[in-house]
């Protein structure tokens, strides 16, 4: 079991962000230490936090992450009916497809900006070389 401070240090996610994720039901309510308010996180909680953080780092909106995570971990729910699981899987495929489409648009945009920046760098590098040559330095 880990305290919120330990989880924060281990994941690099501020404790305030972890509390916020709990308040919007993105993270399940953690266990509490015997009779206290101190949050206690399990290794399973750490996996969920890492997963959420991974989606967040790809630019997925918190609202979409919440939709994705609201049904819990399917690997832990093997007793659910096939139709229920199929509905959740379909929803997750749709969310991830939408997110991948957005990522591909961002990649295309970044590649375009990178190309323009490389062209500009080449122009300025040539201008610099011309200036050095004109001044007689190499």
C-alpha positions in Angstrom: 0.0 0.0 0.0 1.2 3.5 -0.9 0.3 6.9 0.4 -0.7 9.7 -1.9 2.7 11.3 -1.5 4.5 8.1 -2.4 2.3 7.6 -5.5 2.9 11.2 -6.4 6.7 10.7 -6.2 6.5 7.4 -8.1 4.4 8.7 -10.9 5.4 12.3 -11.1 1.7 13.3 -10.8 1.0 15.9 -8.2 -1.2 14.8 -5.2 -3.6 17.6 -6.0 -4.1 16.1 -9.5 -4.7 12.6 -8.0 -7.3 14.1 -5.7 -8.9 15.9 -8.6 -9.0 12.7 -10.7 -10.9 11.1 -7.7 -13.3 14.0 -7.5 -14.3 13.7 -11.1 -14.5 9.9 -10.8 -11.6 9.3 -13.1 -9.9 7.3 -10.4 -11.8 5.0 -8.0 -12.0 6.1 -4.4 -8.8 4.7 -2.8 -8.8 2.6 0.4 -8.4 4.5 3.6 -6.0 3.7 6.4 -7.7 2.3 9.6 -10.1 4.9 10.6 -8.2 7.8 9.1 -8.6 9.9 6.0 -5.2 8.9 4.6 -5.5 7.5 1.1 -3.9 4.1 0.5 -3.2 3.0 -3.0 -2.5 -0.5 -4.2 -0.4 -1.8 -7.1 -3.6 -2.2 -9.1 -4.3 1.5 -8.4 -0.9 2.4 -9.7 -1.6 0.5 -13.0 -4.8 2.5 -13.4 -3.0 5.7 -12.7 -0.2 4.9 -15.2 -2.8 4.0 -17.8 -4.7 7.3 -17.3 -1.5 9.2 -17.3 -0.4 7.5 -20.5 -3.7 8.5 -22.2 -3.4 12.0 -20.8 0.1 12.4 -22.2 -1.2 11.5 -25.7 -3.5 14.5 -25.4 -6.7 12.6 -24.8 -9.3 14.8 -23.1 -10.1 13.9 -19.4 -13.8 13.5 -20.5 -12.8 10.8 -23.0 -10.5 9.1 -20.5 -13.4 9.1 -18.0 -15.7 7.5 -20.6 -13.0 5.0 -21.3 -12.3 4.1 -17.7 -15.9 4.3 -16.3 -16.5 0.6 -16.7 -13.3 -0.4 -14.9 -10.7 -2.9 -15.9 -12.2 -5.6 -18.2 -9.5 -8.0 -17.4 -10.7 -8.0 -13.8 -14.4 -8.5 -14.8 -14.3 -11.9 -16.5 -17.7 -12.9 -15.0 -19.6 -10.2 -17.0 -22.0 -11.3 -19.8 -20.6 -11.3 -23.3 -23.0 -8.7 -24.6 -22.0 -6.3 -21.8 -18.3 -6.8 -22.4 -18.9 -6.4 -26.2 -20.6 -3.1 -25.6 -17.7 -1.8 -23.5 -15.2 -3.1 -26.0 -17.0 -1.4 -28.8 -17.1 1.9 -26.9 -13.4 1.7 -26.2 -12.5 0.9 -29.8 -14.6 3.9 -30.9 -12.9 6.2 -28.4 -9.4 5.0 -29.3 -10.2 5.2 -33.0 -11.3 8.8 -32.6 -8.2 9.6 -30.5 -5.8 7.9 -33.0 -7.5 10.0 -35.8 -6.8 13.1 -33.8 -3.2 12.1 -33.1 -2.6 11.4 -36.8 -3.9 14.9 -37.6 -1.5 16.4 -35.0 1.4 14.3 -36.5 0.6 15.6 -40.0 0.5 19.2 -38.7 3.8 18.8 -36.8 5.5 17.3 -39.8 4.4 20.3 -41.9 5.7 22.7 -39.3 8.9 20.7 -39.0 9.4 20.9 -42.8 8.9 24.7 -42.8 11.3 25.1 -39.9 13.9 23.0 -41.7 13.5 25.1 -44.8 13.9 28.3 -42.8 17.0 26.9 -41.0 18.6 26.1 -44.3 17.9 29.6 -45.6 19.4 31.2 -42.5 22.4 28.8 -42.5 23.1 29.8 -46.2 22.7 33.5 -45.3 25.2 33.0 -42.4 27.7 31.3 -44.7 27.3 34.0 -47.3 27.9 36.7 -44.6 31.0 34.9 -43.3 32.4 34.6 -46.8 31.7 38.2 -47.5 33.6 39.2 -44.4 36.5 36.9 -45.5 36.0 34.4 -42.6 35.3 30.7 -42.8 
